[in-house]
C-alpha cells in the first residue's frame, strides 16, 4: 500500500509527483490539507473529512464532487449546526464515540472577567505542579506587548510566542523546545487549536473568549488535560454584563458541559443558539424565517421519506374554523425555540394519549397551563378525534357549530354559549361520544 501527503511544507516538485500519482491511481491513501480540494483521483472510494467544522459548504461540496458515489466520513468534536441538523433529519447517518482514553480527566472550565490577579495565580499554580500553560491572545499586532505584560506579572517566566507570521521551520523548532520544557508558557493565536499534543501543558487561558465560536473554544480546551493530569481552562471576558445573548449562552454552555464526551451536547446548544442553517444553500447556521419551523420539518420529512421509499401515514386534512383563542402563549413559554419545538411535537401526535403526555410534560416544566395554551391542546385533540371519525371541516358561528364529514353530511351542534370553553366542551363531548359508539 502506497501512501502520500499534501500540505504547505511540500515542495512544488514533490506536490506535482503526488498529484500525478493520484491521477494515475498508483497512490492508495493521500492525507492532506485544503490542498486536496483540486486534485484529480483515478478511483476515489472513501473521503474522510477530519475537523469538518473547519470547512465551508462550497469546500465540502467540491470535495464530494471529486468523484460520484464516493463514501464520505465527516469527523468533528463539535459538528456545525448545519451538519448536525442534517444528521438529525436523517439526511446523514450519525454516530458518536463516547468512550474517553484511559485515565483521562475532565477539563475543569471557568468563565471569568479579566483580572491580572487571576492570570498570575492560574499560571503560577500550573508551574508549581511542574506543568506548562497555554495563553491564547488572538491579535498578532499586540501579542508581543502581551508577552511583556505576562513577564511583569511573573518575573523569569519563559515565554514562547507563536503565530501565523512566524515561519514554519521556526515554529516547528520552537514547539519541540516547548515540548522539552525549555519554556513555561506558550503565548499564541488560535493556531494551536488542532494538531497539538503536549501532555505536560494542562492549563489554558483564552483571552476575549466571547470573540470565538463554540467549536473553536471547545477545540482550544481540548489542548489540555491530554494525559492523566487534571486540565484547567479559563475563558476570560472583559465584562460579563456587556456580553450579547448569544455569547453568554455559548460560554455558559461550555462552562456547564466540561465532561468528557460533551462535544455532542455543545453541538446541540450551538444548533439551538445559531439555528440549523440551509440544507440546500451555503449558510451553515441560521433560522427558518419564511415557512415556519414546523412546516419546514414536515416538508423535509416527507421529502426524505419519498426519496427513501418509506410509506408515511397519510392523515386526513381537517379544516377547523373556530372563533376561539388557542395557541401556546409567550407568557406561558417565553423562549421561542421551546414553543416551536412543542408546536412540532404536538403536530405529530396521532392520539389523545400522546397529547396528554406532552401536556403533563409542559405542566412539569412550566407550571399550570394558561387558558390559550390549554385550549390549543384541546384543539389538537379535536383534530385527532375528528380525523379518526371522518370529518373534514368544523366551524362555528357564535354558539352554533357545524361539522361536515367527507361525504358532505353535516352535523349541527349548539353550545351552551359562544364562550371558548363551551364551544370546545360541546365539540369534544360529541366526538368522544361518537368515538365510544364506533
C-alpha positions in Angstrom: 0.0 0.0 0.0 1.4 3.4 -1.0 0.7 6.5 1.0 1.4 10.2 0.4 0.6 13.6 1.9 0.0 17.1 0.6 0.5 20.2 2.8 2.2 23.6 2.7 5.6 22.0 3.7 5.8 20.0 0.5 7.9 21.4 -2.3 6.4 22.1 -5.7 8.2 19.2 -7.3 7.0 16.7 -4.6 3.5 18.0 -4.8 3.3 17.6 -8.5 4.6 14.0 -8.1 1.8 13.2 -5.6 -0.9 14.8 -7.8 0.3 12.7 -10.8 0.3 9.6 -8.6 -3.3 10.3 -7.6 -4.4 10.8 -11.2 -2.7 7.6 -12.3 -4.0 5.6 -9.4 -0.7 4.5 -8.0 -1.2 6.1 -4.6 -3.7 4.3 -2.3 -4.0 6.8 0.5 -3.4 10.5 0.5 -3.6 12.7 3.6 -3.7 16.4 3.1 -5.0 19.8 3.9 -7.2 22.1 1.8 -4.7 21.5 -0.9 -6.7 18.3 -1.8 -9.6 20.4 -3.0 -8.5 20.5 -6.6 -7.0 17.0 -7.0 -7.9 14.6 -9.7 -8.2 11.0 -8.5 -8.5 7.9 -10.7 -10.6 5.8 -8.5 -11.6 7.6 -5.3 -13.7 5.4 -3.0 -13.5 6.9 0.5 -13.3 10.5 1.6 -12.6 11.3 5.3 -13.0 14.9 6.4 -11.4 15.5 9.7 -12.2 18.7 11.7 -15.2 19.1 9.4 -16.3 22.4 11.1 -13.2 24.0 9.5 -14.6 23.6 6.0 -17.2 25.7 4.3 -20.2 24.3 2.4 -18.5 25.1 -1.0 -15.3 23.4 0.0 -17.1 20.3 1.2 -19.2 20.2 -2.0 -16.0 20.5 -4.0 -14.5 17.5 -2.2 -17.6 15.4 -2.7 -17.5 16.2 -6.5 -14.1 14.6 -6.8 -15.9 11.5 -7.8 -19.6 10.4 -8.0 -20.9 7.9 -5.4 -17.9 8.3 -3.1 -18.3 7.3 0.6 -17.8 10.2 2.9 -16.9 10.1 6.6 -17.0 13.6 8.3 -15.5 13.9 11.8 -15.7 16.7 14.3 -15.6 17.1 18.1 -18.4 19.7 17.7 -20.4 19.4 14.5 -21.5 22.7 13.0 -25.3 23.4 13.2 -25.9 22.6 9.5 -24.2 19.2 9.7 -26.0 18.3 13.0 -29.3 19.4 11.5 -28.7 17.1 8.5 -27.9 14.2 10.9 -31.0 14.7 13.0 -33.1 15.0 9.8 -31.8 11.6 8.6 -30.0 13.1 5.6 -26.7 11.9 7.1 -26.0 9.0 9.4 -24.7 10.0 12.8 -22.7 8.1 15.4 -20.7 9.1 18.5 -17.5 8.0 20.2 -18.3 8.3 23.9 -15.5 6.3 25.5 -12.6 8.5 26.6 -9.0 7.3 26.7 -8.0 5.5 29.9 -7.1 7.8 32.9 -8.3 10.9 31.1 -9.8 13.6 33.4 -12.4 16.2 32.7 -11.1 19.7 31.9 -12.4 22.0 34.6 -13.8 25.1 32.9 -14.3 28.6 34.2 -15.7 31.8 32.7 -14.1 34.9 34.4 -13.7 38.6 33.9 -10.1 39.5 33.0 -8.1 40.2 36.2 -4.3 40.2 36.4 -4.5 38.5 39.8 -6.4 35.6 38.3 -3.9 35.3 35.4 -0.9 35.3 37.8 -2.5 32.7 40.2 -3.6 30.4 37.4 -0.1 30.4 35.7 1.8 30.2 39.0 -0.3 27.2 40.2 0.4 25.3 37.0 4.1 26.0 37.2 4.2 24.9 40.9 2.9 21.4 40.0 5.6 21.1 37.3 3.4 21.8 34.3 3.2 24.3 31.4 0.4 26.6 30.2 -1.1 28.0 27.0 -2.2 31.6 26.7 -4.4 32.5 23.7 -4.2 36.1 22.6 -5.7 36.3 19.1 -4.2 39.5 17.8 -0.8 39.3 16.2 -0.3 43.1 16.4 -0.3 43.2 20.2 0.9 39.7 21.1 4.4 40.9 21.9 3.0 43.5 24.2 1.0 40.8 26.0 4.3 38.8 26.5 5.8 41.9 28.2 2.7 42.1 30.5 3.0 38.5 31.5 6.7 38.9 32.3 5.8 41.8 34.6 3.2 39.7 36.3 5.6 36.7 36.8 9.3 37.6 36.6 11.6 35.0 35.0 8.6 33.5 33.1 9.9 31.7 30.0 7.5 32.6 27.2 7.3 31.2 23.7 5.4 33.4 21.2 3.9 31.8 18.1 1.6 33.0 15.4 1.0 32.5 11.7 3.5 35.1 10.6 6.4 33.1 12.1 8.0 30.7 9.5 7.1 27.0 9.5 10.6 25.8 10.3 11.0 28.1 13.3 7.5 27.2 14.6 8.3 23.5 14.4 11.7 24.0 16.1 10.2 26.1 18.9 7.4 23.7 19.6 9.9 20.9 20.1 11.7 23.2 22.6 8.4 23.8 24.4 7.8 20.0 24.5 11.2 19.6 26.1 10.2 22.1 28.8 12.5 24.9 27.7 9.6 27.3 28.0 6.9 27.7 30.7 4.1 29.1 28.7 3.1 29.2 25.0 1.6 32.5 24.1 -0.1 32.2 20.7 -3.0 33.0 18.5 -5.7 30.3 17.9 -3.3 28.4 15.5 -2.8 25.8 18.2 -6.5 24.7 18.4 -5.8 21.5 16.5 -2.9 19.2 15.8 -1.1 20.0 19.1 -0.5 17.2 21.6 1.6 18.3 24.6 0.6 16.2 27.6 2.6 18.4 30.1 0.6 21.5 29.3 -2.6 21.3 31.4 -3.8 24.9 31.8 -5.1 27.1 29.1 -6.2 30.8 29.3 -8.3 32.2 26.4 -8.4 36.0 26.3 -11.6 37.6 24.8 -13.3 34.3 24.7 -16.6 35.8 23.6 -15.0 36.6 20.2 -14.6 32.8 19.4 -17.2 30.3 18.2 -18.2 27.4 20.3 -16.4 24.8 18.2 -13.2 26.9 18.4 -13.4 27.2 22.2 -14.0 23.5 22.6 -11.1 22.7 20.4 -8.8 25.0 22.4 -10.0 23.5 25.6 -9.1 20.1 24.2 -5.4 21.1 24.1 -5.1 20.5 27.8 -5.7 17.5 30.0 -4.4 15.1 27.4 -2.7 12.8 29.8 -3.6 11.7 33.3 -3.3 15.2 34.9 -6.3 17.4 35.6 -6.7 20.1 33.0 -7.9 23.6 33.7 -9.4 26.0 31.2 -10.2 29.7 31.8 -12.3 31.7 29.3 -11.7 35.4 30.1 -14.0 38.2 29.0 -13.8 42.0 29.6 -17.2 42.4 31.2 -19.8 39.7 31.7 -22.7 42.2 31.9 -21.9 43.6 28.4 -21.9 40.2 26.6 -24.6 39.8 24.0 -27.2 37.0 24.4 -25.5 34.5 22.0 -22.1 34.9 23.6 -23.5 34.5 27.1 -25.3 31.3 26.1 -22.2 30.0 24.3 -19.9 30.5 27.3 -22.5 29.2 29.8 -22.9 26.0 27.7 -19.1 25.5 27.7 -18.7 26.1 31.4 -21.6 23.8 32.2 -20.5 21.0 29.9 -16.9 20.2 30.5 -17.3 16.5 31.0 -15.5 14.0 28.6 -17.6 13.5 25.5 -19.5 16.7 25.9 -18.9 17.8 22.3 -22.3 16.5 21.0 -24.1 18.3 23.8 -22.3 21.5 22.9 -23.2 21.0 19.3 -26.9 20.8 20.3 -26.5 24.0 22.2 -24.9 25.6 19.1 -27.7 24.4 17.0 -30.2 26.0 19.4 -28.3 29.3 19.6 -27.5 29.7 15.9 -30.1 27.7 14.1 -29.8 24.8 11.6 -28.6 26.7 8.5 -29.8 25.9 4.9 -29.7 22.3 3.8 -29.8 23.3 0.2 -27.8 26.5 0.5 -24.5 27.7 1.7 -25.4 29.1 5.2 -24.0 26.8 7.9 -26.2 28.4 10.6 -29.4 30.5 10.7 -33.1 30.1 11.4 -36.0 29.2 9.2 -37.7 32.6 8.6 -40.2 32.2 5.8 -42.2 29.0 6.1 -42.0 28.3 9.9 -40.1 25.6 11.7 -42.9 23.1 11.9 -43.9 23.2 8.2 -40.2 23.1 7.2 -39.6 19.9 9.2 -42.8 18.4 7.8 -41.8 19.2 4.2 -38.3 17.8 4.9 -39.6 14.6 6.5 -42.0 14.0 3.6 -39.2 14.5 1.0 -36.8 12.2 2.8 -39.5 9.5 3.1 -40.2 9.8 -0.6 -36.5 9.5 -1.5 -36.0 6.6 0.8 -39.3 4.9 -0.5 -40.7 5.0 3.0 -44.5 5.0 3.2 -45.8 7.6 5.6 -49.2 7.5 7.1 -51.5 10.0 5.3 -53.7 11.9 7.7 -57.0 13.4 6.7 -56.8 17.2 6.3 -59.2 18.8 8.8 -60.2 22.4 8.3 -61.1 23.9 11.7 -62.6 27.4 11.8 -63.5 28.1 15.4 -63.6 31.6 16.9 -61.6 30.6 20.0 -58.2 31.7 21.3 -55.9 28.7 21.1 -52.1 29.0 20.9 -49.0 28.4 23.1 -48.7 31.8 24.7 -45.4 33.7 25.2 -46.3 34.4 28.8 -46.5 30.6 29.5 -43.4 29.6 27.4 -41.2 32.7 26.9 -38.5 31.1 24.7 -39.3 30.9 21.0 -37.3 27.7 20.4 -39.2 25.8 23.0 -42.6 26.9 21.7 -41.6 25.9 18.2 -40.4 22.5 19.3 -43.7 21.9 21.2 -45.7 23.0 18.2 -43.8 20.5 16.1 -44.3 17.7 18.6 -48.0 18.4 19.0 -48.5 18.5 15.2 -47.1 14.9 15.0 -49.3 13.5 17.8 -51.6 10.7 16.5 -53.7 10.0 19.6 -55.2 11.9 22.5 -52.9 10.0 24.8 -49.8 11.4 23.1 -51.2 15.0 23.6 -51.9 14.3 27.3 -48.3 13.1 27.7 -47.0 16.4 26.2 -49.4 18.3 28.4 -48.1 16.6 31.5 -44.5 17.4 30.5 -45.4 21.0 29.9 -47.0 21.4 33.3 -44.0 19.7 34.9 -41.6 22.2 33.1 -43.6 25.4 33.0 -46.4 25.1 35.6 -50.1 25.1 35.2 -51.3 25.8 31.6 -52.8 29.2 30.9 -56.1 29.4 29.1 -54.9 29.9 25.4 -52.3 27.0 25.8 -54.9 24.6 27.4 -57.3 25.4 24.6 -54.7 24.8 22.0 -54.1 21.3 23.4 -57.9 20.7 23.3 -57.9 21.8 19.7 -55.2 19.3 18.8 -57.4 16.5 20.4 -60.4 17.7 18.5 -58.4 17.5 15.3 -57.3 13.9 16.1 -60.7 12.7 17.0 -62.4 14.4 14.1 -59.9 12.9 11.7 -60.5 9.4 13.0 -64.2 9.8 12.7 -64.0 11.1 9.1 -64.9 14.7 9.5 -63.2 17.3 7.2 -64.5 20.6 8.5 -65.5 22.1 11.8 -66.7 25.7 12.2 -68.9 27.8 14.3 -70.9 31.0 14.3 -71.4 32.1 17.9 -72.8 29.0 19.8 -73.8 27.2 16.6 -71.4 24.6 15.4 -71.3 22.8 12.0 -69.3 19.6 11.4 -69.1 18.2 7.8 -67.9 14.7 7.0 -66.1 13.5 3.9 -69.4 12.5 2.3 -70.7 16.1 2.7 -73.2 15.2 5.5 -73.5 17.9 8.1 -73.9 17.6 11.8 -75.2 20.6 13.8 -74.4 21.2 17.5 -75.4 24.0 19.8 -73.1 25.0 22.7 -74.4 26.5 26.0 -72.8 29.8 24.9 -70.3 31.2 22.5 -67.6 31.3 25.2 -64.4 29.4 24.2 -64.7 26.8 26.9 -68.3 26.0 26.0 -67.5 25.7 22.2 -64.6 23.3 23.0 -66.6 21.3 25.5 -69.5 20.7 23.2 -67.3 19.5 20.3 -65.2 17.3 22.5 -68.3 15.8 24.2 -69.8 15.0 20.8 -66.6 13.5 19.3 -65.9 11.3 22.4 -69.5 10.0 22.5 -69.3 9.2 18.7 -65.9 7.5 19.2 -67.2 5.3 22.0 -70.2 4.2 19.8 -67.8 3.4 17.0 
